[in-house]
Amino acid sequence: MGHDGTMEIAWIGTGVMGASMAGHLLAAGHRLRIFTRTRSKADGLIARGAVWTDSPAEAADGVDLAISIVGLPEDVEEAHLGGRGTLVASTPPKVVVDMTTSSPALAVRIAEEAVKRGIGAVDAPVSGGDVGARDATLSIMVGGEEAAVAAALPAFRQMGRTIVHQGPAGSGQHTKMVNQIAIASTMVGMCEGLRYAEDAGLDPGQVLESISGGAAGSWTLQNLAPRVLRSDLEPGFRIDHFLKDLRIALSEAERMNLDLPGVRLARELYEHAVAAGLAEKGTHALVDVVAARNGRPRA
């Protein structure tokens, strides 16, 4: 860490959210070493001073923090535990941080491997979508030991507004599962509500004005329902990634002997969305599934 508090940070993954998040760290003066599968997605960051590397291990060599935000649990595993992962860097990073929504069990395994190398590990998935990533207003849900979390906190403060240390390794991922469980049924409700409003002959925009400020008010209604009304189904968060999250949540629920029928329904509907070719659209594109099930595709 520099005398001015800036850090050298490895950043792995520059997708819809990752590029914005990394940009905030650059703007704060941190030095970034980038690795992402599709180099062109890092061009904007490289133009601003980030340094390209050829693997997570190269990016993580001797840095203060090695942060990943990738797509799937297998991508997380490759980024940190793989043959070219951060944990095989010539000089290990001081702390590895995964901000992907991933498996709690994998977060624990990464932490165990990190401890063997004498370094810290933090799982810190986020919520707030592309808007939160751009505006640095994300909620960051943190798991890990106190010292590792403290080391990562200055970076988290550049990217998020609500930062809560939930407990030991895996706790951040479990908290994110709670978040996704709550979103799943909220999203179904939003999509069904808009369908009802249209079929009842109401003006959906006026309906949103009424219900967004009442007991039904939610982040989903405020941020995603207006996109639906504009027929903008591009992702703040992709359907195939959300479906991955719902499957993780149901797997963890099964392990804990929990029955979560709302999540099961959402998983089924999102599986229909993927089958309908909507995998890379935003989670709010579920409106098309609701419309199709009622035999009245959206205009």
GULO-20148 format. One record per residue: residue number from 1; residue in one letter; x, y, z of N, C-alpha, C in turn. Coordinates in steps of 0.001 Angstrom, whole numbers, plus 500000, padded with zeros to 6 digits. Layout:
<pt NUM,'A',<X,Y,Z>,<X,Y,Z>,<X,Y,Z>>,
...
***
This chain:
<pt 1,'M',<500847,498796,500000>,<500000,500000,500000>,<500876,501247,500000>>,
<pt 2,'G',<500512,502233,499208>,<501275,503461,499133>,<501085,504330,500366>>,
<pt 3,'H',<501954,505309,500548>,<501857,506218,501703>,<500544,506988,501685>>,
<pt 4,'D',<499961,507166,500502>,<498705,507907,500377>,<497475,507016,500516>>,
<pt 5,'G',<497693,505752,500887>,<496569,504837,501074>,<496128,504113,499820>>,
<pt 6,'T',<496748,504432,498684>,<496374,503725,497458>,<496997,502331,497446>>,
<pt 7,'M',<496367,501445,496712>,<496790,500053,496681>,<497054,499594,495259>>,
<pt 8,'E',<497806,498497,495159>,<497929,497802,493884>,<496926,496658,493919>>,
<pt 9,'I',<496054,496627,492914>,<494915,495705,492928>,<494855,494925,491626>>,
<pt 10,'A',<494716,493614,491742>,<494406,492790,490577>,<492900,492776,490414>>,
<pt 11,'W',<492432,492988,489173>,<490978,492987,488916>,<490685,491970,487821>>,
<pt 12,'I',<489849,490998,488151>,<489550,489893,487235>,<488058,489929,486910>>,
<pt 13,'G',<487729,490283,485662>,<486337,490331,485223>,<485866,491750,484985>>,
<pt 14,'T',<485589,492086,483719>,<485157,493459,483392>,<483854,493413,482600>>,
<pt 15,'G',<482859,492755,483169>,<481548,492676,482533>,<480700,493893,482854>>,
<pt 16,'V',<479371,493698,482808>,<478418,494805,482986>,<478703,495588,484262>>,
<pt 17,'M',<478966,494872,485356>,<479199,495540,486638>,<480679,495745,486917>>,
<pt 18,'G',<481494,494742,486582>,<482909,494787,486929>,<483648,495980,486359>>,
<pt 19,'A',<483352,496355,485127>,<484053,497480,484504>,<483794,498778,485262>>,
<pt 20,'S',<482535,499001,485660>,<482216,500219,486420>,<482891,500202,487784>>,
<pt 21,'M',<482844,499059,488446>,<483424,498947,489789>,<484931,499192,489753>>,
<pt 22,'A',<485595,498579,488775>,<487038,498788,488630>,<487340,500241,488318>>,
<pt 23,'G',<486481,500881,487542>,<486669,502288,487197>,<486680,503185,488423>>,
<pt 24,'H',<485845,502884,489423>,<485835,503675,490650>,<487168,503551,491388>>,
<pt 25,'L',<487756,502365,491362>,<489053,502177,492028>,<490148,502963,491318>>,
<pt 26,'L',<490115,502950,489980>,<491080,503757,489223>,<490921,505238,489551>>,
<pt 27,'A',<489672,505683,489596>,<489406,507098,489871>,<489899,507512,491250>>,
<pt 28,'A',<489939,506540,492179>,<490404,506823,493537>,<491928,506779,493644>>,
<pt 29,'G',<492601,506452,492533>,<494053,506470,492530>,<494722,505132,492718>>,
<pt 30,'H',<493931,504069,492879>,<494529,502742,493013>,<495113,502299,491674>>,
<pt 31,'R',<496132,501472,491734>,<496783,500953,490525>,<496205,499575,490224>>,
<pt 32,'L',<495667,499416,489020>,<494973,498183,488656>,<495741,497366,487638>>,
<pt 33,'R',<495773,496061,487877>,<496283,495094,486917>,<495106,494213,486525>>,
<pt 34,'I',<494782,494184,485256>,<493532,493615,484761>,<493758,492276,484073>>,
<pt 35,'F',<492843,491337,484351>,<492712,490163,483496>,<491226,489905,483286>>,
<pt 36,'T',<490853,489680,482041>,<489495,489279,481716>,<489560,488439,480449>>,
<pt 37,'R',<488608,487543,480277>,<488675,486606,479143>,<488644,487333,477806>>,
<pt 38,'T',<487810,488357,477710>,<487692,489120,476469>,<488398,490454,476657>>,
<pt 39,'R',<489621,490541,476131>,<490450,491709,476411>,<489778,493015,476001>>,
<pt 40,'S',<489000,492995,474918>,<488386,494238,474435>,<487481,494873,475494>>,
<pt 41,'K',<486921,494043,476400>,<486059,494579,477444>,<486841,495386,478476>>,
<pt 42,'A',<488173,495227,478461>,<489017,495977,479396>,<489624,497216,478750>>,
<pt 43,'D',<489342,497439,477467>,<490005,498533,476740>,<489813,499890,477416>>,
<pt 44,'G',<488589,500158,477875>,<488322,501449,478503>,<489148,501655,479759>>,
<pt 45,'L',<489319,500599,480548>,<490110,500688,481775>,<491596,500824,481455>>,
<pt 46,'I',<492045,500094,480434>,<493450,500173,480033>,<493768,501589,479537>>,
<pt 47,'A',<492833,502174,478815>,<493026,503542,478329>,<493151,504536,479479>>,
<pt 48,'R',<492585,504177,480625>,<492636,505056,481802>,<493829,504741,482706>>,
<pt 49,'G',<494656,503765,482300>,<495871,503516,483071>,<496007,502139,483678>>,
<pt 50,'A',<494977,501303,483582>,<495103,499939,484085>,<496090,499164,483201>>,
<pt 51,'V',<496739,498180,483786>,<497750,497392,483077>,<497176,496012,482764>>,
<pt 52,'W',<497277,495604,481504>,<496780,494295,481091>,<497760,493197,481513>>,
<pt 53,'T',<497230,492066,481976>,<498047,490890,482271>,<497427,489682,481575>>,
<pt 54,'D',<498178,488589,481499>,<497743,487428,480713>,<497086,486322,481527>>,
<pt 55,'S',<496986,486481,482836>,<496346,485458,483662>,<496011,486053,485023>>,
<pt 56,'P',<495079,485421,485767>,<494836,485882,487139>,<496089,485822,488004>>,
<pt 57,'A',<496920,484788,487806>,<498150,484665,488600>,<499081,485836,488344>>,
<pt 58,'E',<499240,486226,487085>,<500106,487357,486755>,<499537,488654,487316>>,
<pt 59,'A',<498225,488804,487213>,<497589,490018,487745>,<497787,490125,489250>>,
<pt 60,'A',<497737,488974,489937>,<497739,488960,491401>,<499128,488978,492008>>,
<pt 61,'D',<500171,488881,491204>,<501535,488739,491709>,<501939,489929,492590>>,
<pt 62,'G',<501983,489701,493898>,<502476,490703,494832>,<501538,491858,495129>>,
<pt 63,'V',<500264,491783,494710>,<499359,492923,494910>,<498791,492947,496329>>,
<pt 64,'D',<498175,494060,496685>,<497509,494169,497983>,<496199,493382,498004>>,
<pt 65,'L',<495419,493523,496927>,<494139,492822,496802>,<494043,492199,495422>>,
<pt 66,'A',<493488,490979,495356>,<493158,490358,494073>,<491650,490136,494066>>,
<pt 67,'I',<490941,490921,493259>,<489470,490943,493274>,<488919,490333,491997>>,
<pt 68,'S',<487922,489461,492156>,<487252,488892,490984>,<485767,489208,491032>>,
<pt 69,'I',<485190,489458,489850>,<483742,489472,489681>,<483488,488907,488291>>,
<pt 70,'V',<483214,487610,488270>,<483096,486859,487024>,<481679,486295,486901>>,
<pt 71,'G',<481473,485274,486066>,<480112,484862,485791>,<479563,483751,486666>>,
<pt 72,'L',<480276,482643,486719>,<479757,481423,487316>,<480713,480894,488380>>,
<pt 73,'P',<480232,480029,489290>,<481133,479456,490294>,<482370,478789,489684>>,
<pt 74,'E',<482205,478126,488544>,<483373,477497,487920>,<484391,478546,487453>>,
<pt 75,'D',<483907,479741,487099>,<484818,480828,486728>,<485564,481347,487962>>,
<pt 76,'V',<484857,481403,489087>,<485490,481807,490351>,<486579,480814,490719>>,
<pt 77,'E',<486251,479532,490602>,<487219,478485,490947>,<488462,478597,490071>>,
<pt 78,'E',<488246,478802,488780>,<489377,478940,487854>,<490206,480174,488186>>,
<pt 79,'A',<489539,481276,488527>,<490238,482532,488787>,<491141,482455,490012>>,
<pt 80,'H',<490734,481673,491003>,<491502,481648,492249>,<492226,480323,492512>>,
<pt 81,'L',<491600,479204,492185>,<492170,477903,492521>,<492766,477180,491317>>,
<pt 82,'G',<492561,477711,490115>,<493030,477053,488900>,<494538,477122,488743>>,
<pt 83,'G',<495031,476464,487702>,<496473,476388,487448>,<497109,477727,487161>>,
<pt 84,'R',<496290,478711,486740>,<496794,480082,486525>,<496010,481053,487408>>,
<pt 85,'G',<495528,480538,488541>,<494708,481341,489434>,<495515,482212,490373>>,
<pt 86,'T',<494830,483085,491083>,<495504,484059,491949>,<496341,483391,493035>>,
<pt 87,'L',<495904,482229,493511>,<496600,481601,494630>,<497890,480900,494225>>,
<pt 88,'V',<498184,480833,492920>,<499474,480280,492493>,<500410,481390,492000>>,
<pt 89,'A',<500071,482632,492279>,<500945,483751,491909>,<502324,483551,492533>>,
<pt 90,'S',<503356,484000,491837>,<504736,483850,492339>,<504883,484444,493729>>,
<pt 91,'T',<504380,485649,493899>,<504275,486264,495219>,<502789,486418,495507>>,
<pt 92,'P',<502251,485670,496459>,<500798,485694,496666>,<500281,487090,496987>>,
<pt 93,'P',<499071,487411,496562>,<498458,488678,496976>,<498228,488646,498481>>,
<pt 94,'K',<498119,489807,499100>,<497881,489827,500552>,<496486,489306,500897>>,
<pt 95,'V',<495516,489636,500044>,<494132,489210,500268>,<493483,488927,498919>>,
<pt 96,'V',<492733,487809,498832>,<491913,487553,497649>,<490456,487855,498004>>,
<pt 97,'V',<489766,488477,497067>,<488382,488895,497279>,<487554,488427,496083>>,
<pt 98,'D',<486465,487708,496347>,<485556,487363,495260>,<484238,488098,495462>>,
<pt 99,'M',<483838,488876,494446>,<482614,489662,494511>,<481527,489099,493600>>,
<pt 100,'T',<481812,487937,492993>,<480820,487221,492203>,<479768,486650,493147>>,
<pt 101,'T',<478527,486501,492678>,<477560,485709,493427>,<477857,484250,493122>>,
<pt 102,'S',<478255,483525,494147>,<478758,482179,493940>,<478335,481290,495102>>,
<pt 103,'S',<478905,480102,495143>,<478544,479114,496159>,<479203,479422,497499>>,
<pt 104,'P',<478444,479398,498597>,<479064,479579,499916>,<480150,478544,500195>>,
<pt 105,'A',<479927,477307,499757>,<480921,476257,499991>,<482225,476554,499258>>,
<pt 106,'L',<482131,477125,498054>,<483334,477484,497307>,<484070,478624,498018>>,
<pt 107,'A',<483339,479567,498573>,<483970,480656,499318>,<484774,480115,500492>>,
<pt 108,'V',<484226,479126,501174>,<484930,478495,502297>,<486187,477789,501802>>,
<pt 109,'R',<486077,477104,500668>,<487234,476366,500135>,<488353,477323,499727>>,
<pt 110,'I',<487983,478439,499077>,<488999,479437,498712>,<489684,479971,499966>>,
<pt 111,'A',<488894,480244,501007>,<489462,480754,502260>,<490422,479742,502875>>,
<pt 112,'E',<490062,478474,502832>,<490928,477431,503394>,<492251,477350,502637>>,
<pt 113,'E',<492182,477446,501312>,<493408,477402,500503>,<494245,478657,500720>>,
<pt 114,'A',<493578,479791,500902>,<494302,481040,501152>,<495066,480958,502475>>,
<pt 115,'V',<494416,480429,503502>,<495055,480295,504821>,<496327,479462,504720>>,
<pt 116,'K',<496296,478395,503906>,<497478,477542,503727>,<498659,478343,503169>>,
<pt 117,'R',<498349,479411,502439>,<499395,480245,501844>,<499689,481481,502677>>,
<pt 118,'G',<499054,481561,503841>,<499316,482673,504743>,<498696,483983,504314>>,
<pt 119,'I',<497620,483913,503529>,<496974,485155,503068>,<495492,485144,503445>>,
<pt 120,'G',<494845,486285,503316>,<493441,486417,503680>,<492514,486184,502503>>,
<pt 121,'A',<491260,485899,502806>,<490248,485705,501761>,<488921,486294,502217>>,
<pt 122,'V',<488237,486943,501283>,<486962,487597,501569>,<485977,487240,500465>>,
<pt 123,'D',<484760,486859,500841>,<483684,486743,499851>,<482780,487956,500050>>,
<pt 124,'A',<482529,488677,498944>,<481840,489966,499051>,<480924,490203,497852>>,
<pt 125,'P',<479906,489356,497670>,<478964,489594,496565>,<478216,490906,496770>>,
<pt 126,'V',<477660,491405,495678>,<477045,492732,495694>,<475618,492694,495182>>,
<pt 127,'S',<474866,493727,495540>,<473527,493924,494991>,<473360,495390,494633>>,
<pt 128,'G',<472588,495628,493585>,<472356,496997,493121>,<472389,497110,491617>>,
<pt 129,'G',<472788,496002,490942>,<472736,495966,489491>,<473670,496953,488825>>,
<pt 130,'D',<473453,497146,487527>,<474322,498028,486764>,<474250,499469,487258>>,
<pt 131,'V',<473072,499864,487770>,<472908,501231,488287>,<473786,501422,489522>>,
<pt 132,'G',<473720,500482,490451>,<474525,500566,491666>,<476012,500527,491372>>,
<pt 133,'A',<476396,499727,490362>,<477811,499646,489983>,<478281,500985,489417>>,
<pt 134,'R',<477479,501597,488551>,<477854,502882,487947>,<477920,503999,488974>>,
<pt 135,'D',<476959,503999,489918>,<476837,505095,490873>,<477617,504857,492162>>,
<pt 136,'A',<478291,503707,492275>,<479032,503340,493500>,<478118,503312,494716>>,
<pt 137,'T',<476898,502783,494519>,<475929,502707,495613>,<475579,501256,495951>>,
<pt 138,'L',<476437,500330,495571>,<476159,498909,495786>,<476020,498574,497273>>,
<pt 139,'S',<475241,497525,497536>,<475282,496878,498846>,<476286,495740,498732>>,
<pt 140,'I',<477271,495719,499621>,<478330,494709,499586>,<478205,493842,500834>>,
<pt 141,'M',<478006,492548,500609>,<477737,491589,501691>,<479000,490776,501928>>,
<pt 142,'V',<479571,490897,503115>,<480948,490487,503317>,<481086,489310,504267>>,
<pt 143,'G',<481906,488332,503842>,<482278,487222,504698>,<483786,487092,504753>>,
<pt 144,'G',<484317,486695,505904>,<485762,486521,506027>,<486249,486924,507404>>,
<pt 145,'E',<487532,486695,507644>,<488122,487069,508930>,<488329,488586,508998>>,
<pt 146,'E',<488315,489098,510233>,<488345,490550,510465>,<489511,491245,509752>>,
<pt 147,'A',<490708,490667,509857>,<491881,491345,509295>,<491791,491458,507784>>,
<pt 148,'A',<491328,490386,507130>,<491199,490405,505673>,<490124,491392,505239>>,
<pt 149,'V',<489019,491409,505963>,<487934,492341,505644>,<488409,493782,505810>>,
<pt 150,'A',<489152,494050,506872>,<489667,495406,507103>,<490579,495844,505965>>,
<pt 151,'A',<491371,494913,505436>,<492277,495252,504335>,<491511,495611,503066>>,
<pt 152,'A',<490371,494956,502863>,<489584,495190,501648>,<488635,496375,501774>>,
<pt 153,'L',<488389,496826,502999>,<487357,497840,503232>,<487577,499143,502454>>,
<pt 154,'P',<488801,499664,502351>,<488962,500906,501577>,<488507,500764,500123>>,
<pt 155,'A',<488746,499601,499524>,<488286,499374,498152>,<486768,499273,498114>>,
<pt 156,'F',<486190,498578,499080>,<484731,498446,499114>,<484064,499817,499203>>,
<pt 157,'R',<484666,500709,499975>,<484057,502040,500159>,<484058,502855,498881>>,
<pt 158,'Q',<484930,502536,497935>,<484930,503219,496642>,<483837,502693,495719>>,
<pt 159,'M',<483296,501511,496037>,<482347,500852,495126>,<480930,500773,495666>>,
<pt 160,'G',<480771,500867,496968>,<479456,500631,497542>,<479088,501613,498624>>,
<pt 161,'R',<477835,501581,499007>,<477306,502474,500040>,<476986,501701,501311>>,
<pt 162,'T',<476449,500490,501174>,<476084,499668,502328>,<477041,498492,502388>>,
<pt 163,'I',<477901,498471,503388>,<478931,497438,503504>,<478789,496810,504885>>,
<pt 164,'V',<478381,495536,504918>,<478138,494868,506197>,<478928,493570,506250>>,
<pt 165,'H',<479755,493440,507308>,<480494,492198,507526>,<479554,491223,508235>>,
<pt 166,'Q',<479161,490177,507524>,<478136,489264,508014>,<478676,488136,508882>>,
<pt 167,'G',<479982,487819,508771>,<480519,486714,509552>,<481688,486068,508833>>,
<pt 168,'P',<482009,484815,509171>,<483173,484137,508589>,<482979,483796,507120>>,
<pt 169,'A',<483997,483179,506529>,<483967,482827,505096>,<482663,482144,504726>>,
<pt 170,'G',<482088,482568,503609>,<480819,482024,503130>,<479613,482841,503553>>,
<pt 171,'S',<479768,483678,504584>,<478620,484441,505097>,<478135,485488,504105>>,
<pt 172,'G',<479056,486074,503355>,<478650,487032,502334>,<477799,486358,501270>>,
<pt 173,'Q',<478230,485171,500843>,<477473,484434,499826>,<476106,483995,500354>>,
<pt 174,'H',<476033,483551,501590>,<474730,483185,502151>,<473804,484397,502188>>,
<pt 175,'T',<474349,485561,502552>,<473530,486777,502589>,<473024,487118,501199>>,
<pt 176,'K',<473887,486955,500190>,<473453,487228,498818>,<472355,486262,498388>>,
<pt 177,'M',<472386,485024,498884>,<471304,484091,498568>,<469978,484603,499144>>,
<pt 178,'V',<470019,485166,500352>,<468802,485761,500931>,<468304,486875,500016>>,
<pt 179,'N',<469228,487703,499545>,<468887,488794,498627>,<468206,488258,497366>>,
<pt 180,'Q',<468783,487215,496771>,<468235,486669,495529>,<466880,485990,495763>>,
<pt 181,'I',<466735,485346,496901>,<465453,484726,497244>,<464362,485792,497321>>,
<pt 182,'A',<464683,486921,497967>,<463699,488002,498092>,<463389,488628,496736>>,
<pt 183,'I',<464421,488806,495905>,<464211,489392,494579>,<463355,488491,493706>>,
<pt 184,'A',<463548,487180,493815>,<462879,486233,492916>,<461364,486420,492942>>,
<pt 185,'S',<460792,486416,494127>,<459339,486559,494212>,<458895,487981,493912>>,
<pt 186,'T',<459720,488969,494259>,<459400,490361,493932>,<459326,490555,492418>>,
<pt 187,'M',<460259,489919,491703>,<460283,490054,490248>,<459042,489420,489615>>,
<pt 188,'V',<458678,488246,490104>,<457463,487600,489596>,<456256,488504,489856>>,
<pt 189,'G',<456179,489069,491055>,<455068,489954,491400>,<455023,491188,490519>>,
<pt 190,'M',<456174,491779,490245>,<456211,492965,489386>,<455708,492638,487989>>,
<pt 191,'C',<456197,491525,487429>,<455810,491160,486061>,<454326,490817,485966>>,
<pt 192,'E',<453816,490099,486951>,<452389,489752,486946>,<451530,490991,487181>>,
<pt 193,'G',<452015,491893,488042>,<451257,493117,488305>,<451120,493989,487070>>,
<pt 194,'L',<452217,494132,486321>,<452151,494938,485096>,<451222,494305,484066>>,
<pt 195,'R',<451247,492971,483990>,<450338,492280,483063>,<448882,492546,483448>>,
<pt 196,'Y',<448605,492460,484751>,<447247,492719,485260>,<446822,494151,484935>>,
<pt 197,'A',<447720,495106,485172>,<447387,496512,484919>,<447007,496729,483460>>,
<pt 198,'E',<447804,496155,482557>,<447521,496330,481129>,<446182,495711,480753>>,
<pt 199,'D',<445924,494491,481243>,<444685,493811,480871>,<443458,494448,481510>>,
<pt 200,'A',<443660,495167,482609>,<442544,495875,483245>,<442292,497227,482587>>,
<pt 201,'G',<443068,497559,481577>,<442875,498813,480852>,<443458,500025,481544>>,
<pt 202,'L',<444378,499790,482496>,<444997,500905,483215>,<446228,501408,482474>>,
<pt 203,'D',<446665,502589,482826>,<447924,503133,482324>,<449021,502631,483260>>,
<pt 204,'P',<449880,501707,482796>,<450870,501116,483699>,<451789,502154,484348>>,
<pt 205,'G',<452114,503234,483625>,<452959,504273,484203>,<452295,504942,485390>>,
<pt 206,'Q',<451000,505228,485266>,<450268,505837,486379>,<450135,504864,487534>>,
<pt 207,'V',<449939,503581,487209>,<449846,502567,488260>,<451149,502534,489056>>,
<pt 208,'L',<452286,502562,488348>,<453577,502562,489039>,<453720,503766,489953>>,
<pt 209,'E',<453206,504911,489498>,<453283,506122,490312>,<452559,505922,491641>>,
<pt 210,'S',<451438,505200,491587>,<450663,504957,492805>,<451312,503925,493716>>,
<pt 211,'I',<451741,502810,493131>,<452154,501693,493993>,<453619,501767,494420>>,
<pt 212,'S',<454443,502514,493678>,<455864,502568,494044>,<456088,503272,495372>>,
<pt 213,'G',<455177,504178,495721>,<455327,504906,496976>,<454557,504291,498123>>,
<pt 214,'G',<453899,503160,497875>,<453127,502501,498919>,<453826,501266,499443>>,
<pt 215,'A',<453047,500366,500014>,<453608,499166,500647>,<454284,498242,499644>>,
<pt 216,'A',<453917,498353,498362>,<454526,497493,497332>,<455855,498043,496835>>,
<pt 217,'G',<456214,499243,497273>,<457426,499880,496778>,<458659,499011,496947>>,
<pt 218,'S',<459533,499008,495938>,<460744,498186,495979>,<461752,498712,494969>>,
<pt 219,'W',<462991,498255,495105>,<464033,498590,494136>,<463620,498110,492753>>,
<pt 220,'T',<463002,496930,492696>,<462587,496355,491417>,<461555,497242,490723>>,
<pt 221,'L',<460560,497704,491475>,<459549,498588,490884>,<460162,499913,490446>>,
<pt 222,'Q',<461060,500449,491246>,<461628,501768,490962>,<462570,501740,489764>>,
<pt 223,'N',<463383,500668,489657>,<464443,500647,488650>,<464147,499807,487417>>,
<pt 224,'L',<463417,498707,487584>,<463222,497788,486465>,<461865,497917,485792>>,
<pt 225,'A',<460823,498205,486555>,<459503,498356,485928>,<459502,499453,484856>>,
<pt 226,'P',<460137,500613,485092>,<460176,501623,484017>,<460888,501115,482760>>,
<pt 227,'R',<461890,500259,482913>,<462552,499689,481735>,<461577,498801,480961>>,
<pt 228,'V',<460772,498040,481690>,<459770,497198,481034>,<458820,498069,480208>>,
<pt 229,'L',<458385,499187,480782>,<457438,500058,480082>,<458074,500702,478859>>,
<pt 230,'R',<459413,500831,478866>,<460110,501356,477686>,<460492,500243,476720>>,
<pt 231,'S',<460118,498999,477039>,<460513,497813,476256>,<462036,497680,476175>>,
<pt 232,'D',<462700,498104,477240>,<464151,497960,477351>,<464439,496747,478231>>,
<pt 233,'L',<464758,495630,477593>,<464981,494392,478330>,<466468,494039,478427>>,
<pt 234,'E',<467325,495012,478134>,<468762,494752,478219>,<469178,494602,479684>>,
<pt 235,'P',<470260,493871,479918>,<470553,493464,481299>,<471198,494524,482164>>,
<pt 236,'G',<470638,494663,483374>,<471408,495159,484489>,<472013,493934,485143>>,
<pt 237,'F',<471253,492837,485084>,<471729,491537,485558>,<471067,490485,484677>>,
<pt 238,'R',<471870,489598,484120>,<471380,488672,483102>,<470558,487533,483697>>,
<pt 239,'I',<469577,487075,482913>,<468708,485986,483340>,<469493,484717,483604>>,
<pt 240,'D',<470432,484350,482730>,<471149,483092,482953>,<471967,483141,484236>>,
<pt 241,'H',<472487,484312,484605>,<473232,484429,485855>,<472291,484366,487059>>,
<pt 242,'F',<471116,484970,486931>,<470145,484913,488040>,<469640,483484,488232>>,
<pt 243,'L',<469416,482773,487139>,<468982,481383,487241>,<470048,480557,487956>>,
<pt 244,'K',<471322,480833,487664>,<472416,480180,488387>,<472280,480430,489884>>,
<pt 245,'D',<471989,481677,490260>,<471857,482022,491671>,<470696,481274,492329>>,
<pt 246,'L',<469564,481190,491628>,<468404,480502,492191>,<468701,479025,492408>>,
<pt 247,'R',<469473,478442,491502>,<469847,477033,491672>,<470764,476847,492868>>,
<pt 248,'I',<471692,477785,493080>,<472546,477722,494274>,<471689,477843,495532>>,
<pt 249,'A',<470755,478790,495532>,<469895,479000,496701>,<469089,477746,497020>>,
<pt 250,'L',<468525,477121,495997>,<467727,475917,496227>,<468586,474752,496686>>,
<pt 251,'S',<469807,474669,496180>,<470726,473625,496623>,<471072,473809,498102>>,
<pt 252,'E',<471366,475057,498488>,<471669,475332,499897>,<470436,475086,500765>>,
<pt 253,'A',<469249,475462,500270>,<468017,475244,501028>,<467778,473755,501249>>,
<pt 254,'E',<468020,472969,500212>,<467850,471520,500340>,<468791,470956,501400>>,
<pt 255,'R',<470033,471469,501397>,<471007,471009,502388>,<470543,471342,503801>>,
<pt 256,'M',<469811,472463,503951>,<469322,472884,505269>,<467903,472389,505553>>,
<pt 257,'N',<467378,471516,504661>,<466019,470967,504804>,<464957,472063,504828>>,
<pt 258,'L',<465138,473060,503939>,<464170,474142,503804>,<463352,473951,502534>>,
<pt 259,'D',<462067,474217,502621>,<461193,474193,501449>,<460863,475633,501080>>,
<pt 260,'L',<461279,476066,499883>,<461083,477440,499445>,<460297,477451,498131>>,
<pt 261,'P',<458967,477342,498207>,<458166,477230,496982>,<458243,478457,496084>>,
<pt 262,'G',<458410,479651,496652>,<458518,480851,495827>,<459742,480802,494933>>,
<pt 263,'V',<460849,480334,495481>,<462077,480241,494688>,<461936,479156,493625>>,
<pt 264,'R',<461280,478062,493978>,<461066,476993,492993>,<460253,477508,491811>>,
<pt 265,'L',<459212,478293,492088>,<458396,478852,491009>,<459228,479790,490143>>,
<pt 266,'A',<460003,480658,490784>,<460835,481594,490021>,<461831,480838,489154>>,
<pt 267,'R',<462443,479797,489692>,<463382,479000,488893>,<462682,478426,487664>>,
<pt 268,'E',<461494,477894,487859>,<460750,477311,486728>,<460472,478373,485660>>,
<pt 269,'L',<460046,479559,486083>,<459730,480614,485129>,<460982,481090,484398>>,
<pt 270,'Y',<462092,481197,485118>,<463334,481628,484473>,<463896,480542,483555>>,
<pt 271,'E',<463643,479287,483862>,<464020,478219,482932>,<463231,478352,481628>>,
<pt 272,'H',<461946,478725,481741>,<461145,478999,480539>,<461735,480185,479765>>,
<pt 273,'A',<462207,481185,480503>,<462793,482365,479845>,<464034,481985,479042>>,
<pt 274,'V',<464887,481139,479623>,<466086,480690,478910>,<465687,479899,477667>>,
<pt 275,'A',<464699,479016,477825>,<464227,478216,476680>,<463658,479105,475583>>,
<pt 276,'A',<463150,480275,475968>,<462566,481213,474993>,<463626,482132,474376>>,
<pt 277,'G',<464900,481892,474696>,<465964,482683,474092>,<466290,483976,474812>>,
<pt 278,'L',<465876,484087,476087>,<466058,485334,476824>,<467240,485283,477794>>,
<pt 279,'A',<468098,484286,477681>,<469159,484063,478675>,<470017,485293,478926>>,
<pt 280,'E',<470308,486066,477873>,<471216,487205,478019>,<470482,488528,478206>>,
<pt 281,'K',<469160,488459,478370>,<468393,489666,478675>,<468372,489893,480182>>,
<pt 282,'G',<467869,491059,480587>,<467798,491370,482011>,<466740,490556,482724>>,
<pt 283,'T',<466886,490449,484043>,<465952,489638,484830>,<464503,490085,484646>>,
<pt 284,'H',<464293,491370,484341>,<462936,491889,484163>,<462293,491414,482861>>,
<pt 285,'A',<463082,490765,481980>,<462506,490197,480754>,<461570,489034,481055>>,
<pt 286,'L',<461464,488683,482335>,<460467,487684,482739>,<459060,488108,482321>>,
<pt 287,'V',<458862,489401,482071>,<457545,489866,481619>,<457126,489149,480338>>,
<pt 288,'D',<458076,488796,479493>,<457732,488112,478250>,<457227,486705,478515>>,
<pt 289,'V',<457748,486054,479546>,<457275,484715,479917>,<455853,484809,480460>>,
<pt 290,'V',<455604,485790,481325>,<454254,485980,481876>,<453270,486270,480750>>,
<pt 291,'A',<453667,487115,479801>,<452794,487442,478677>,<452499,486210,477833>>,
<pt 292,'A',<453538,485420,477544>,<453361,484234,476703>,<452469,483208,477380>>,
<pt 293,'R',<452606,483055,478694>,<451778,482074,479420>,<450316,482481,479400>>,
<pt 294,'N',<450045,483753,479188>,<448670,484233,479119>,<448184,484429,477696>>,
<pt 295,'G',<449004,483989,476751>,<448597,484044,475348>,<448497,485432,474770>>,
<pt 296,'R',<449162,486396,475441>,<449079,487769,474971>,<450466,488394,475014>>,
<pt 297,'P',<451303,488075,474014>,<452648,488661,473990>,<452591,490169,474087>>,
<pt 298,'R',<453622,490751,474697>,<453663,492215,474851>,<453749,492876,473488>>,
<pt 299,'A',<453183,494074,473420>,<453230,494849,472171>,<454662,495281,471909>>,
***
